Amino acid sequence: MAPTIFREGSFRCFSREEPRLHVHVSHPDGEAKFWLSPELTLATSTGLSPQQLKEAQRLVAVHLEEITHAWHTHFPN
């Protein structure tokens, strides 16, 4: 299982090894992937409502520094 960066409410934020900086946000209803660079952008999503996607993106924005640090720690290049 990929390392968890944070949990908030029903959301779990984690990343998998991949060359481009990104994060996955899972929820019991589905999952979303966000690119973090050059700007925060939704890459893909499955099963999440527009409201859940908005909340997932808000959480990623709030925790962006923490996520970026964790990604570089787990996947140094």
Steps between C-alpha positions, in 0.01 A plus 500: 500500500622849418604715797223713649587870514191608695142405579219749544139400540427223248799595283842335491786667314787289365742477211645230280836510333482681170740754344254793513406660835144393584272377774205261525201571723279204581152499649260210557312614187801527268839656437659801334853571380640852495810632327680740735735665255515736320161567668239303692290327233258207501655215300232230537208408721269205543182479704520836677222758479580857395472603869741224608745600227485862613566394860786270394663782303455738794671251732790457257539880477497536880758221545706575187828568681465186713413290194791635297745435784369144552517426126864614475586305819347174372605535137835683490653533154 
